[in-house]
Amino acid sequence: MKKKYIACMTLAFLLGSILTGCNNANNMDHSQMGHDSGAANPDASKERLTLQTKNVTRVNQDDPVQAAIETSQLIWPATGEGNRPGTVLLGIKGNTKINLPAVTLIHHPNNGPLLYAEKDRIPEATMKELKRLNPAGSSMNQGVQVILVGGFADSVRQSLEKQGFKVDAVKAEEPAEMAKQLDAYYAKASGGAYPQGVIIGSADPLDYSLPAANWIAHMPEPLLYVHKNSVPQATVEALQQRKNKPSIYLLGPESVVSKEVEKKLQSFGEVTRIAGQTPEENAIAFAKFKDKTTQFGWGVTQPGHGLTFTRLNQMDTAIASAPFAHLGKHAPMLVMEDKKLSQPIHHYLISLQPKFKKEPTEGPYNHAYIIGTEASIPFTVQGMIDEMLEIVPASGGDGHSGHMNMEEQPTHSDQNPHHGH
C-alpha cells in the first residue's frame, strides 16, 4: 500500500528562502529574537491595564476550570439565538486522555464548549457558566444540552437535570475505548456515517497528540489512540467501522509510534505520517500539513491565519481552548515546551508574517491566542509573538514604517535590523 511520510520543516530552508535581511537571527538568544535587546523591558506588563495586545488575545488563566469558562465566554457571547451553543460538553478536570478525544463533539453535532467539573460535583463557576450559556439543545442530537464525558457520579447528572438541562453521557474508563465510544457517538448523532478520515495519536505520551485537539474540534475526523508498539483492540474496532478504507493520519515520529504500528495500520487504510522530532516541531508540521486529495489538514504556510499557543505542562487548559479552532479565527494549536519562544516556533512565525506593498490596510492579518497566565507564557514572549504577527512593508522596516510618507521613511541603514522579525 502506498505510504507517504511528511516530516518536520527544515529550518535551513526557511532561513534561506524566507528570512530576507534576517541573517543575524541565528546568532540571537531566543529571549531576544525579534527585539532590540537594548530596549527590552521584562517588567512591561506591570503597569498595564490589560494583557491584551493588538495581535494577541490572552486567556489569562492557568486553572482549567477558569480557562474553559473564559474560552467559552470569548467564543459564545450568548446574547441571542445566533451565538448560543447547542450543547455543552462537561469533562472531569484532570482526566486528560479522556477529554482530548472528546473535543471531536465541539463542532458537529453540538456547537458548544468543553467545561470542567469534578467527578462528583460541578464547581459553582462552571454551573454559573452553563446557566449563562443556556444551551439551545442540539437539533441533530435529540435536543441534548449537556453531554457528560467520562465516569461522572450519578449525582452530577441529577444536579444538571434538576436545573432543567437535557443530559446525555459517553462513558468509558480506558482512553482508547473512550475514543472509540466518542467516534461512535459522533457518527450516530450526525446521521450514522463515520468520517472517512481518522487521526491516530499516541496515548502515552500525549505531547505529540495534543495538537489534534484543534483539528477535531474544527472538522469531523476523530482522534483514536495507539501505543508505541501496539494498536488497542478498541482502535481496531473503530477503524473497522469504516466501510471504505479510511485515510489515516498518524501524528508523531517513530520514537513515539513505531514503524511496526504504522504497518499494522496500513491494513485498514492509507497511512500518512505527520511528524516532527520534538513536540513543538510536530505541532508545526501538523499546522503546515495539507492533503490536497482529501483536503485534510490546516495547510497554514502563508500569512492571514490564527494560531493558539499552549504549554505542554498545562494540557487541560490547552484542550479547553480547542474551540478557537471551531469559530472565529479557526486556529491550529502550537505547543511550547517551556516559557521561551523556541527557534522552530520563531522561524515558523517569521514565515507567516504578512507583508504589504502599498499600505497595511491591504492585509492579510494574523492573530494569536495565548492560553495561560504570565507564569506559563511571559508577557515578553507575548510581545515577541505580537511583533512577528504584525503586518510590515514588503520593502523592509516595521509596521510603523507603512504609515509614513515615502520621503519621510528612513533608509535601510537607519532601521533597526530586527524590526518586523
C-alpha positions as CSV (number, residue, x, y, z in Angstrom):
1,M,0.0,0.0,0.0
2,K,1.2,3.4,-0.9
3,K,2.7,5.2,2.1
4,K,3.6,8.9,2.5
5,Y,5.8,10.4,5.1
6,I,5.5,14.0,6.0
7,A,8.5,15.2,8.0
8,C,9.0,18.4,10.0
9,M,10.2,21.5,8.3
10,T,13.8,22.1,7.5
11,L,14.9,25.2,9.3
12,A,17.8,25.9,7.0
13,F,15.4,26.0,4.0
14,L,13.2,28.5,5.9
15,L,16.1,30.7,6.7
16,G,17.4,30.6,3.1
17,S,14.0,31.3,1.4
18,I,12.1,33.4,3.9
19,L,14.3,35.4,6.3
20,T,15.5,38.0,3.9
21,G,17.5,40.5,5.7
22,C,17.4,38.5,8.9
23,N,20.8,36.7,8.7
24,N,21.7,37.7,12.2
25,A,18.7,35.9,13.7
26,N,20.5,32.6,14.1
27,N,23.0,34.2,16.4
28,M,20.5,35.7,18.7
29,D,19.5,34.4,22.1
30,H,15.9,33.1,22.0
31,S,14.8,35.6,24.6
32,Q,16.0,38.5,22.3
33,M,14.6,37.2,19.0
34,G,12.7,39.8,17.1
35,H,13.6,42.6,19.5
36,D,16.1,45.4,20.1
37,S,17.8,43.9,23.1
38,G,18.7,47.3,24.5
39,A,15.0,48.3,24.7
40,A,13.7,45.1,26.2
41,N,11.7,45.6,29.4
42,P,10.9,42.5,31.4
43,D,8.5,44.5,33.6
44,A,6.5,45.8,30.7
45,S,3.3,44.2,31.9
46,K,3.3,45.6,35.5
47,E,1.8,48.9,34.7
48,R,-0.7,47.7,32.1
49,L,-4.5,47.9,32.4
50,T,-4.8,44.8,30.1
51,L,-2.7,41.9,29.0
52,Q,-4.3,42.0,25.5
53,T,-2.2,43.3,22.6
54,K,-3.2,44.2,19.1
55,N,-2.4,40.9,17.5
56,V,-2.7,38.6,20.6
57,T,-5.7,37.7,22.8
58,R,-4.7,36.1,26.1
59,V,-6.9,33.7,28.1
60,N,-5.3,34.7,31.4
61,Q,-6.0,31.5,33.3
62,D,-3.9,28.5,34.3
63,D,-6.7,26.8,36.3
64,P,-8.5,24.5,33.8
65,V,-12.0,25.3,35.1
66,Q,-11.5,29.0,34.7
67,A,-9.6,28.7,31.4
68,A,-12.5,26.7,30.0
69,I,-15.0,29.3,31.2
70,E,-13.1,32.2,29.7
71,T,-12.7,30.4,26.4
72,S,-16.4,29.8,26.4
73,Q,-17.2,33.4,27.1
74,L,-15.0,34.7,24.3
75,I,-16.5,32.4,21.7
76,W,-20.2,32.2,22.8
77,P,-21.5,35.6,23.9
78,A,-24.9,34.0,24.3
79,T,-26.6,37.4,23.6
80,G,-29.0,35.9,21.1
81,E,-30.1,32.7,19.3
82,G,-27.2,33.0,16.8
83,N,-24.4,32.9,19.3
84,R,-25.7,30.5,21.9
85,P,-24.2,27.0,21.9
86,G,-26.3,24.0,21.1
87,T,-24.7,21.5,23.6
88,V,-22.0,21.9,26.3
89,L,-19.5,19.1,26.9
90,L,-18.7,18.5,30.6
91,G,-15.4,16.7,31.3
92,I,-13.7,15.7,34.5
93,K,-10.8,18.0,35.4
94,G,-7.5,16.1,35.1
95,N,-9.0,13.3,33.0
96,T,-6.8,14.5,30.2
97,K,-6.6,11.3,28.0
98,I,-10.4,11.1,28.1
99,N,-11.1,14.8,27.4
100,L,-8.7,15.1,24.5
101,P,-10.7,12.9,22.0
102,A,-14.0,14.3,23.4
103,V,-13.5,17.7,21.7
104,T,-14.5,16.0,18.4
105,L,-18.0,16.8,19.7
106,I,-17.4,20.5,19.9
107,H,-18.4,21.3,16.3
108,H,-20.8,18.7,14.9
109,P,-23.3,17.8,16.0
110,N,-23.3,20.1,19.0
111,N,-21.6,23.5,18.6
112,G,-20.5,24.2,22.2
113,P,-17.6,24.4,24.6
114,L,-15.9,21.9,26.9
115,L,-16.3,22.9,30.5
116,Y,-14.8,21.1,33.5
117,A,-16.2,19.6,36.7
118,E,-15.1,17.2,39.5
119,K,-16.1,13.6,39.2
120,D,-18.8,14.0,41.9
121,R,-19.6,17.8,41.8
122,I,-19.9,20.7,39.5
123,P,-18.0,23.8,40.6
124,E,-20.1,26.9,41.2
125,A,-18.3,28.8,38.4
126,T,-19.0,26.0,35.9
127,M,-22.7,25.8,36.8
128,K,-22.9,29.6,36.5
129,E,-21.4,29.5,33.0
130,L,-23.8,26.7,32.0
131,K,-26.7,28.9,33.0
132,R,-25.3,31.9,31.2
133,L,-24.9,29.9,28.0
134,N,-28.4,28.5,28.3
135,P,-27.6,25.9,25.6
136,A,-30.3,25.6,22.9
137,G,-30.0,21.8,22.6
138,S,-28.7,20.1,19.5
139,S,-31.2,19.8,16.7
140,M,-29.1,16.9,15.3
141,N,-28.9,15.1,18.7
142,Q,-32.4,15.0,20.1
143,G,-32.2,18.4,21.8
144,V,-29.4,17.3,24.2
145,Q,-28.0,20.3,26.1
146,V,-25.2,18.8,28.2
147,I,-23.0,15.7,27.4
148,L,-21.1,14.2,30.3
149,V,-17.7,12.9,29.2
150,G,-16.2,10.1,31.4
151,G,-17.1,8.4,34.6
152,F,-19.2,11.0,36.5
153,A,-21.1,10.1,39.6
154,D,-24.8,9.9,39.2
155,S,-25.2,12.9,41.4
156,V,-23.7,15.2,38.7
157,R,-26.3,14.1,36.2
158,Q,-29.0,14.6,38.7
159,S,-27.9,18.1,39.6
160,L,-28.0,19.1,35.9
161,E,-31.4,17.6,35.3
162,K,-32.6,19.4,38.4
163,Q,-31.7,22.6,36.7
164,G,-33.8,21.6,33.7
165,F,-31.0,20.5,31.3
166,K,-31.4,17.6,29.0
167,V,-28.4,15.4,29.6
168,D,-26.6,12.6,27.8
169,A,-23.4,10.7,28.6
170,V,-20.5,9.0,27.0
171,K,-18.7,6.6,29.4
172,A,-15.5,4.6,29.4
173,E,-12.6,4.4,31.7
174,E,-9.9,3.4,29.3
175,P,-8.7,6.1,26.8
176,A,-8.7,4.0,23.6
177,E,-12.2,2.7,24.4
178,M,-13.4,6.2,25.2
179,A,-12.0,7.4,21.9
180,K,-13.9,4.6,20.1
181,Q,-17.2,5.5,22.0
182,L,-16.9,9.1,21.1
183,D,-16.3,8.2,17.5
184,A,-19.4,6.1,17.5
185,Y,-21.4,8.8,19.3
186,Y,-20.5,11.4,16.7
187,A,-21.4,9.1,13.9
188,K,-24.8,8.3,15.4
189,A,-25.7,11.9,16.2
190,S,-24.5,13.0,12.8
191,G,-26.7,10.7,10.8
192,G,-24.9,7.3,11.1
193,A,-22.0,7.8,8.8
194,Y,-18.4,7.5,10.1
195,P,-15.9,10.1,8.8
196,Q,-13.5,8.6,6.3
197,G,-10.5,10.4,7.8
198,V,-9.0,9.4,11.1
199,I,-6.2,10.9,13.2
200,I,-4.1,8.3,15.1
201,G,-2.1,9.6,18.0
202,S,-0.1,8.2,20.9
203,A,-1.9,7.9,24.3
204,D,1.5,7.8,26.1
205,P,2.7,10.5,26.0
206,L,0.1,12.9,24.8
207,D,2.7,15.6,23.9
208,Y,2.6,14.7,20.2
209,S,-1.2,14.1,20.0
210,L,-2.3,17.3,21.8
211,P,-2.4,19.5,18.6
212,A,-5.0,17.1,17.2
213,A,-7.5,18.8,19.6
214,N,-7.9,21.9,17.5
215,W,-8.4,20.0,14.2
216,I,-11.0,17.5,15.6
217,A,-12.9,20.5,17.1
218,H,-12.9,22.0,13.7
219,M,-13.5,19.1,11.3
220,P,-15.2,15.7,11.6
221,E,-12.1,13.4,11.8
222,P,-11.8,11.8,15.3
223,L,-8.7,11.1,17.3
224,L,-8.1,7.4,18.0
225,Y,-5.3,6.1,20.2
226,V,-2.4,3.7,19.8
227,H,0.6,2.8,22.0
228,K,4.2,2.9,20.7
229,N,4.3,-0.7,19.8
230,S,0.7,-1.8,19.7
231,V,-2.8,-1.0,18.4
232,P,-5.6,-1.4,21.1
233,Q,-8.5,-3.6,20.1
234,A,-10.8,-0.6,20.6
235,T,-9.0,1.3,17.9
236,V,-9.1,-1.7,15.6
237,E,-12.8,-1.9,16.0
238,A,-13.3,1.8,15.4
239,L,-11.2,1.6,12.1
240,Q,-13.3,-1.5,11.0
241,Q,-16.5,0.6,11.2
242,R,-15.3,2.5,8.1
243,K,-16.9,0.7,5.1
244,N,-14.3,2.0,2.7
245,K,-10.7,2.1,3.8
246,P,-10.1,5.4,5.6
247,S,-7.4,7.9,5.2
248,I,-5.3,7.5,8.3
249,Y,-3.1,10.4,9.5
250,L,-0.5,9.2,12.0
251,L,0.6,12.1,14.3
252,G,4.1,11.8,15.7
253,P,7.6,10.4,14.9
254,E,8.7,6.7,15.1
255,S,10.2,7.4,18.5
256,V,6.6,7.8,19.7
257,V,4.6,5.5,17.4
258,S,6.8,2.7,15.9
259,K,7.2,1.6,12.4
260,E,5.5,-1.7,13.3
261,V,2.4,0.1,14.4
262,E,2.4,2.1,11.2
263,K,2.5,-1.2,9.2
264,K,-0.4,-2.6,11.2
265,L,-2.5,0.5,10.5
266,Q,-1.8,0.1,6.8
267,S,-4.1,-2.9,6.7
268,F,-7.0,-0.6,7.5
269,G,-6.3,2.3,5.1
270,E,-3.7,4.5,3.5
271,V,-1.4,5.9,6.3
272,T,0.3,9.3,6.2
273,R,2.7,10.1,9.0
274,I,2.9,13.8,10.0
275,A,5.9,14.1,12.2
276,G,8.4,16.4,14.0
277,Q,11.1,15.2,16.2
278,T,10.1,17.3,19.2
279,P,6.5,18.1,20.3
280,E,7.0,21.7,19.1
281,E,8.2,20.7,15.7
282,N,5.5,18.1,15.5
283,A,2.8,20.7,16.1
284,I,4.3,23.0,13.5
285,A,4.4,20.1,11.0
286,F,0.7,19.4,11.6
287,A,-0.2,23.1,11.3
288,K,1.6,23.2,7.9
289,F,0.3,19.9,6.5
290,K,-2.4,19.7,3.8
291,D,-3.6,16.6,2.0
292,K,-4.7,18.1,-1.3
293,T,-6.6,15.0,-2.3
294,T,-8.8,14.7,0.8
295,Q,-8.4,18.4,2.0
296,F,-7.4,17.2,5.4
297,G,-5.1,19.5,7.3
298,W,-4.6,23.1,8.1
299,G,-2.0,24.0,5.4
300,V,-1.0,27.1,7.3
301,T,2.1,28.2,5.3
302,Q,1.0,31.7,4.3
303,P,0.0,34.9,6.3
304,G,-3.5,35.6,7.3
305,H,-4.3,33.0,10.0
306,G,-5.0,32.5,13.6
307,L,-2.8,30.4,16.0
308,T,-3.1,29.3,19.6
309,F,-0.1,29.0,21.9
310,T,-0.3,26.5,24.7
311,R,2.0,24.9,27.3
312,L,2.6,21.2,27.4
313,N,2.5,21.3,31.2
314,Q,-1.0,22.8,31.0
315,M,-2.8,20.2,28.9
316,D,-6.2,20.6,30.4
317,T,-6.2,24.3,29.7
318,A,-4.9,23.6,26.2
319,I,-7.7,21.1,25.5
320,A,-10.3,23.5,26.7
321,S,-9.0,26.1,24.2
322,A,-9.8,23.9,21.2
323,P,-13.0,25.9,20.3
324,F,-10.7,28.7,19.0
325,A,-10.4,26.3,16.0
326,H,-14.1,25.9,15.7
327,L,-15.3,29.6,15.5
328,G,-13.6,32.9,14.9
329,K,-10.1,32.6,13.6
330,H,-10.1,28.8,13.2
331,A,-6.7,28.5,14.8
332,P,-4.4,25.5,14.8
333,M,-2.5,24.8,18.0
334,L,1.2,25.3,18.6
335,V,2.7,23.9,21.8
336,M,5.5,25.3,23.9
337,E,7.8,23.0,26.0
338,D,8.9,25.9,28.2
339,K,8.4,29.6,28.8
340,K,10.8,30.8,26.0
341,L,9.9,31.0,22.3
342,S,11.9,28.3,20.7
343,Q,13.8,28.6,17.4
344,P,11.4,26.4,15.4
345,I,8.3,28.4,16.5
346,H,10.2,31.7,15.9
347,H,11.1,30.6,12.4
348,Y,7.6,29.4,11.7
349,L,6.1,32.8,12.8
350,I,8.5,34.7,10.6
351,S,7.4,32.6,7.6
352,L,3.8,33.7,8.3
353,Q,4.5,37.5,8.8
354,P,2.2,39.5,6.4
355,K,3.9,42.0,4.0
356,F,2.1,44.8,2.2
357,K,3.2,46.5,-1.0
358,K,1.4,49.9,-0.7
359,E,-0.3,50.2,2.7
360,P,-1.1,48.0,5.6
361,T,-4.9,48.1,5.1
362,E,-4.3,45.6,2.2
363,G,-3.9,42.8,4.8
364,P,-4.0,39.9,5.3
365,Y,-3.7,39.9,9.1
366,N,-2.6,37.2,11.7
367,H,-3.9,36.7,15.2
368,A,-2.8,34.6,18.1
369,Y,-4.5,33.3,21.3
370,I,-2.2,32.7,24.2
371,I,-3.6,30.2,26.7
372,G,-2.3,30.7,30.3
373,T,-1.1,33.4,32.7
374,E,2.3,35.1,32.6
375,A,3.6,32.3,34.9
376,S,3.1,29.9,31.9
377,I,3.8,32.2,29.0
378,P,5.5,35.5,30.0
379,F,4.3,38.9,28.6
380,T,7.7,39.4,27.0
381,V,7.1,36.3,24.9
382,Q,3.6,37.7,24.0
383,G,5.3,40.9,22.9
384,M,7.6,38.9,20.5
385,I,4.7,36.9,19.1
386,D,2.7,40.1,18.6
387,E,5.6,41.8,16.8
388,M,6.2,38.8,14.5
389,L,2.5,38.6,13.6
390,E,2.3,42.3,12.7
391,I,1.9,43.3,9.0
392,V,5.1,45.0,7.7
393,P,6.2,46.6,4.4
394,A,7.5,44.3,1.8
395,S,10.3,46.8,1.2
396,G,11.5,46.4,4.7
397,G,11.1,48.0,8.1
398,D,8.5,47.5,10.8
399,G,4.7,48.0,10.7
400,H,5.0,51.7,11.7
401,S,7.0,52.4,8.5
402,G,4.0,51.8,6.3
403,H,2.2,54.9,7.8
404,M,4.9,57.4,6.8
405,N,5.2,59.4,3.6
406,M,7.7,57.8,1.3
407,E,10.0,60.8,1.6
408,E,9.9,60.5,5.4
409,Q,10.8,56.9,5.6
410,P,14.2,56.1,7.0
411,T,16.8,54.4,4.8
412,H,17.5,50.7,5.5
413,S,20.8,51.7,7.1
414,D,18.8,53.8,9.7
415,Q,16.4,51.0,10.6
416,N,16.8,48.5,13.4
417,P,17.8,45.3,11.5
418,H,15.5,43.2,13.8
419,H,12.3,45.3,13.3
420,G,9.4,43.2,11.9
421,H,11.1,39.9,12.7
